[in-house]
Amino acid sequence: RGLGDVYKRQPEDPAEKNTGIITAMEERIAELTSVYKALAAQRAPWETWWDRLRDYVLPRRLNREGEVSLPSRDAMDRMTDTTAVEACQKLASGHMSYITPSHDVWFKWSAPDDQGGDEAEAWYNQCSEVALKELSVSNFYTEIHECFLDRVALGTGSLFTGTSADGRLLFTNIPCGQFACAENAEGRVDTYVREFTFTAHQARSMFGLKALGPRAREVLERGGNPYATSLRFLHVVRPRTRRSRRRVQASHMPFESVYLSLDDQVIVEEGGYMEFPYLVTRFLKWGNGPYGLAPGRLVFPAIQQAQFLNRILDTLGEVAAFPRILELASQIGEVDLRAGGRTVITPEAASLHLPREWATQGRYDIGMDRLAQKQEAIKRAYYLPMLELWSGHHGSMTATEVMARENERVLMFSPSFTLFVSDLYSTMARIFSLLFRMGKFPRPPRAVLRQGRDGTMQVGEPRVVYQSKIALVLRRLQNEGMDRSLQRLNMMMQAAPDLADHVDWDACFRLSARVEGAPESMLKPWADVQAMRRRRQALQQAAEQEPAGEEDPYASLDPLLSQLTAIQE
């Protein structure tokens, strides 16, 4: 839930039970349940793969039902190679460092068009700085890291965006497998059904006692343990088909929101959202479905073979350290395998070279080579060469070589980054709207106002300009193009100085400063710059119009007087 997301609870008046409302409510509950079952059926083919990937790539993740449990001991005992687990952790951390770094400016809002000029651009940049501060004091970076783990390990991650009771942004990671979703015609997720469990205490805290069903009330009113009883709920969010744009009530918001108790088959809360509250991000698209393709899915045979080869190599190493012994039947129990042990043998055994090592001729080196090939394939699938850009390099490099090497590696990751930017669009719009409704932004100037569909004046929805390492590398070609053009212009101006008239130097400098991530406070408002230039021009004109003073006939003696004064001192 968030500020501006209005809810209404279902009536509890017993007199309504005889008016036909219960029948309509039952039909509505049945329709919501059928939506969930249909979406869950479309999700079912993915669940097997998610379970297998959890075992090999993300063993610490909760199971599909959301139960809080430790990783399976049997699964952990069977795991002999952790290359995929480590690669997943590194790539998820790489997402944090390269896409949403908590210690750096990773995005800026920009004006949706050029109508507002520099005044509108400056206001949106100020809003960006406020948003980054609000994200830093929220749980965004903790939850987005969990979302990135699901995105990398299972191919699909999800994050809920709302506000807390104390007026801060609040984010919740939704583990993959605990939600089902569907896309609209534009390929954006706009229908979302989440199944989750609450204790009776949590349900009362969120929905209130009166809205809960009989089972939850019985626990809370008759002295049951509210912290041990688990209740199942559905949260359904989907576009509202019938609404009035001029009304702001919950029943007319763009997205419908319904909380349904599965145990009691009652709607405990119903309302709406102004923006779609759930982020669903895919690592790579797979067909036309709403779920993503994980890198581990592409190299799953290599992940399994690495496990098998490690078991074989462990056995081979154990045999080398504790070799098999071939001995006569009469020598059973007489061979001393302890360090410094003595074994007395008969002439017959000596002639047969018994006891001796047996069947220890495995090729450990060949096994290691094959294992290294499988591990390298896994690392490439998880983009570890990009993350470990300098680990395999020896010697010095020029700045040009550094940039070329970084461009080459990072551009390999650009398809996944581009998809993340597309998936994050609705969440960035929701963060902007929530902070605006909470009064966190400065007062908007008239330059940012636009006329809405209903004729009212509204703040234009901003464009998102990403400033993270990957985004900057992807825009570096544009910046390098500008630098090369200016260098070429400098050479050509020696022959044709008038070529400088083609360049808007003010726009060039302000654009380059913003692209490089400079704080907006560094740049003076464009109106102030123009006013300063007008004042400077007026002073120059006034100085030119003043009459020239009479020439001092003794001005030529000033140097001599200065020397005499210095000698006197």
N, C-alpha and C positions, 0 to 999 in steps of 0.2 A: 504494500500500500504506500501511497505517497500523498503529499500535499496537493489538493486539487483532485484527488481520486475519491469521489463521493460514493458512500455505501449506504444501503438501507437494509435493515434486518427484517426477516419475515414476521408477520403479525402472529401473536400467540393467543388471540382472543378466542375462547372456546365457542363463542356464538357463531363464528364463521364456519364451523365445521359442517353446518347443515345448509350451506348456501351454494355448494358445488365447487368451492375453492379447492377443497382437498383433491377432487378429481382432476382439476386442471393442474394442480401442483404435481400429482402423480404422473400425469402425462409429460410434464416438463422434466421431471426427474428421469423418467424413462428415456426421453429424447437425449438428455445430456449423457446418460450412461451409454446409450447406443453410439454417440459420437466418440466417446472414449474407447469403446470396444472396437470400432472401425479403425481408428487411428492406431490402436495397439496391435491389431491384426496386420496392418501395413508395416509396423515396426518389428514384428516377430522374426522375420528372416535375419535381421541384424543382430538379434540378441545372442545367438549362438556364437557369432564371431566376437562380440563384445566380451562374452565370458571367457573365451579362449585367449583373447588378447590381455584381459586382466591377469590371467594366471602367469603369463610370460613377460608382460611389459609393465603392468601397474598392479602388483599384488596387494598394495596397501589400500586400494580403493574399496569403498563399501560395495557390498553385493547389490544385485539388481533390485532387490526388494527394499533396499535402504536400511537394512538391519546393521546396527553398530556391532561389528565383530572383528576379531583379529584375523589376519590372513591365514588361510588354511595351512596347517602344519604339513600335511601330506604334499600340498603343492609346493611349499617352500623346500621340503626335503628333496623333491624331484628336480628342483631348479639347480643346475650345475654351472650355468653360464649366465652372467648378469649383464652382458653387453647391451641387450635391448633395454633393460631397466635403467642402466646408466645413461644410455643415449636418450631415452625419453625424458629423464630428469634434466639433462643438459639442454635439450631443445626447448623444454618448457621454460627453463631459466633464460634461455636465449630469447624467447618471446618477451620476457620481462625486460631484458636489457636492450633489445633491438626494436621493440614495438611500443611498449608502455613502460619506460624506465621511470621509477618513482623519484629519482634524483635529478631529473632533467625535464625540459619542456618537450613533450612528445606530440602535442597537437596545438593548433590555434584555430579559433573560429574566424571566419572572414565574411565580409558582406556578400549577400547572395547575388548582387549585381553591382554595376558601376554608378547607379543613380545617386547614391548617397555620398559619393566622393570619399575624400580622406577622413571626414568627420565620422562617417558610418564605420569605416575600416578601423579607426582608432577605438571606437566604442566596443566593437566586437572583440578586438584584441584585449581590451581591459577585462571584458567578461571571461576571456580565456584564462587570464591570470587568476581571476577569482575562482574559476572552476578547478584549476590545478591545485589551489590551496584547499578547497573543499574536499577534493579527492584524497589529498594527503592526510587529512584528519579523519577520514572515513575508513571503512574496512575494504576499500576497493582493491588495493594491491594484493591483499591477502586472498580475497575471493577470486580475483581474475587469474591468479597463479593456479588455483585449483581448477579453474575453467580451462586454462591452457594445458594442464596435465591431461584432462579428458580429451581435449582437441588433438593433442599429439598422440596419446596412447590409443584412443578409441575412434578418433576421427570426428567426433562431434562434442562440443562443449556448450553449456548453457549458463546464463547468469541473469538473475532477477534484479531490477533496479527500483528502489523505492526510497522512503524516508523513515527515519527513526522517530521515536517519541520526543527526543530532544531537538528535533529540527535539523538533523544532519542527513546526508545521503547514506543509504543503507543498501548493501549488496549481498546477495545470497547465491552461492554456486549450487546449481541443480545437477546432481550426478547423472551421467549418461545412463539411460535405461530406466530412469524414473519419470520420464516425460515422453509424450508423443506429440507430434506437430505436423502441420501441413502448410504448403506454400500457396500464395496467390498466383495470378497470371503473370506477374512481373518477377516471379522467382524469390519473393521475400516471404519469410515465415510470418503468417498473420493469425494462425490458429494454433493454440497450445493447450494441452491438457496435462496436468501434473498430478501424479498420485503420491501422497506423502502420509506419514504417520505423525500424530501429536500425542503426547500424554494428555490426560484429562486436565492437568494443571495448565499446559500450554493452550489447549483449546479454550478454556475459560478465559485466559488472559487475552486471547485474540478476538474471540467471538462474543464473549459474555455468556453467563449461565443460561439466560432465557432463550437464547438462540439454539442451544444444543439439544440433541435428541435424548430419548429416554435412557439409553445406556450410560451416556456421559453424566446426565443428571443424577442417576442412581449412585454412581461412584462418588460424586461431589456432595450430594445431600445426605447420604447415609453413612458417611464416615469411612468410605473406601480409601485406598491409597491412590491419590491423584497423580503421583509421580511414577507409578508402576503400570498403570493401565494404558494400553496403546489404543488409539482410535484412528481409523483410516478416513482420509478425506480426498476429494478431487478439487482441483482448481482449474476451471475452464475459462480461457480467455479467447475471444474470437470477435471479428468485426460485427458491429451491430447493423442489422439489415434495415431497420426502420427507426428513424430518429429525426428530430428537428435541429438544424444547426443553430437556431437562435436560442435554444434552451440549454442550460448548463446543469440540469438535474442528472442524476446518475443514469436514469433510463434513456438519456439522449446523448450520452458520451460516445465517442467513436468506437470504443471497444467495450464489449460486454464482459463482465467478470462475475463468476458464480462459484461459490464454495459449497460443495455437496458432501454431506456425511454419508459414507458408504455403509457404515454399520447401522445407522438408524434410517437411512434413505430419506433424509430431510435436507432442504437447502438452508444452511446456517447463515449465509450472507450473500447478498447480491448487490452489484453496483456497476461501476464502469471506470475506465481509464481514458485520459485524454490522449495518451500515447501508448504504443505497444510496450509492455514492461519487460518482456523477456528477450534476451539475446540468445540466438542460436547460431553458433559459428562452426563452420566446417573446415577441416584441414584442406581437403580437396573435394570437389564435387564428384558424385558417383551417379551417373545417369540423371534422371529427372526427379529423384527423390529428395526429401529434405535432410537426409543424413549424409555424413561425409565419409570419405575414405581415409583411413589412417595409414601412415607410412609403414607401420608394422605389417599391415595386410599385404603389402606388395612383396615383402621379404619374409613372410611367415615360414616358408620352407627353410630358409637359411637360419631363422631363429630356432626352429626345432632341430635342425642338423647340428647347430652349435651346441645344443644341450646334449645330443647323442655323442658327438665327438669328445666333449669334455668328460663324459662318463667313461668312454673308452680310454682316454688318456689318463684319467685318474686310476683306472684299473691297471694300465700299463706301468704307470709310475709306482703303484703299490707292489706290482710283481717285481719290478726292478729293485725296490728297496727290501722286499721280503720275498725272495725267489721261491718258486716251487722246487721241491726236493724229490729226486728219484732215488729210492733205496730198496734194498732187498726186504723180503717179507720178514726175514729173521732179524732185521735191524730196527723194527718198529719199537719206538720208545728209547732207542739207544743213541740216536743222533742228537747231539747237544747243539742247539742253535743259538745259545746265549753268546753275548760278547765275551771272547776269550775262552769259550767252551772247548772241551776236548772230547773227541769221539774215537773210540778204539774199534778198528775194523779187522776182519779176518783176511788172510791172503786171497781167498776167493773174491771178496768184495773189492780188494785192491786191484785185482786183475781186471775187474769189470768197471773200474773207476767209479765205484759207488761208495758212499752217496755223492750225488752231484746235482747241480742246477738243471732244471728241465723246463723246456717250453718258455724261455724268456727272450726269444729273439724278435720281439715286436719292433717296428720302426717308429719310434717316438717322434723323430724329426718330420716324417711324412704326415703324421697326424697333426702336428703343430702347424705345418704349412696349410693343410686343408682347413683347420680351425681359423687360422688368420684370414683366409679368403672369405669365410662365412662372416666373421666379425667385421671385416672391412666393408662387405656388402651391407650389413646392418647399419654401420656408421654412415655410409653414404646416403642410405634411405632417410636417416634422421638428420641430414645436413650437418654432421659434425665437422667435415672439412671447412665449412663456412664459419662455424663457431670457433674452431681451433685454427684460425687463419695463420698464426705465426708460429705455432708449435713445431712445425716440421721444417721451418726455414732457418738457415744458418748464413751468417754474413750480413753485410749492410745493404740497404736498399735506398734508392732515391725517393723523394716525395712523389714523383710521377709514377714510379713502379709501385709504391704503396697504394696509391689511389687506383691504379689499374688492377692490381691484385684484389683489392677489396671490391671494386665494381664487379669483377668477374664472378667472385664467390657469392656476393649478396644477390646478384641478379638471378642466380639459380633458385633463390627462395621467393622471388617476386610473385609467382602465381598464387602461392598460399597467402602471402601478405595482401595481395589485391583482393582475394576472396574475403579475408578478415575485414578489410576496410569496408567492403560491401555489406557484410553481415552486421558490422558495428554501427551502421548508419542510423537505425532506429534508436539504439541506445544513446548515442551522442545527442540526438534530437531530444530524447526524454530528459537527459541530464540538463540540457540547456533550459528546457521548459520548467523543470522542477525548481532549479535555482532561480529562475526569473519569477516564478510564482511565490517563492519563499522570500523575495525581496533582497537577494544577495547581490544583485548587479547594480551598478550605478544607474541613475535616471537616464532612460534612453532619449537621445535627441530626435528631432523630427526627421532627420535624414534616414533613420532606420525604419520608419513607419511605412507600411504598405496596406493597401486596401484588400481585405479578405473577400472570400466568395459571397459572404452575406452582406457586404457593403460596409462593414465596420473596419476601423483602422487597427492594424495589428503589427507587432514587431516581426520583421521578415526572418524566416528560418535561415540560420547561417550555413555557409559551406564549411566543411571541416578540412583544414590543411594540416596534414600530419608532419611532425617535425622529428620523428624518431630516426635512429640511425639508418634503418632500411629506407624510410621515406626520403631522407636526405640523399642517400646514395642514388635512389631512383630519380631524384630531381637534380642530381649533380650534373647530368648531361645538359640539362637546361642552363644551369649556372655556368658550366664550362663553355656552352655555346655563347652566352652573353659576354664572358671574359674574352673569348677568342674574337668575337665581333669587335669589341672595343680595342683590342690590340691591333687588329687589322685596320680599324678606323684611324688609330694613332699614326700608323705608317702612311696611310693614304692621305692624311691631312697635310703632310709635308708638301705634297704636290697640289692638293686642292683643299685649302683650309675651310671652305664653305661646307664641306661634308659634315662638320659638327652640327649643322642646323638640323640634321635628321634625328638627333638623339634628344629625348626629353631627360635631361640629367637629373632633375628632381625625382621623377618617377623611377628612374634607374636606381638611384641611391636608396630610396625608401623601400623599393621592392627587394633589393638585395639584403638590406638590413632585416627585413621581416622573414625572408626566406632562410637566413642564417640563424634565426631564432633569437634576435636581439629583443630585449624587453621593450614594450610599447612606451614606457616612461622615458626612454632614451630619445625618442623622436618627439619634437614639438608638434603640436597640432598644425595642420596645414594652413589654417586661417591665421594663426599667430605668425607663422613664417612669412606669409604674404603681407601682414601688417608691418612686420619689422622691415621688410624690403621697401614698403611704401614710405615709412618714416626715414629710412636711410636715403632714399631718393630725394625726398623733400629737403633734407639737410644739405645734400650735395647741390641741389638747385639753388637753395638760399645762399650757400657759400659762393657760388659762381656769380650771383647777382650783386654781392657786396662790392662797393668801389674799392679799388686798390689803394693802399696807403702810400704816403710819400716815402721816398727812399732815404734811409739814414746815411748821412754823409760820413759818419764815423764807423760804419759797419766793418770796414776793412781793418780797423784797429782792434777789433775784438780778440783775435788770437794773441796779439801782443799783450793786451791787458790781462788776459788769462794767465800768461806765463809770468808776468810781473807779480800778480797776486799769489801765484804758487811759490815764487821765490821769497816773497815777504813772509808768507806763513812758515 
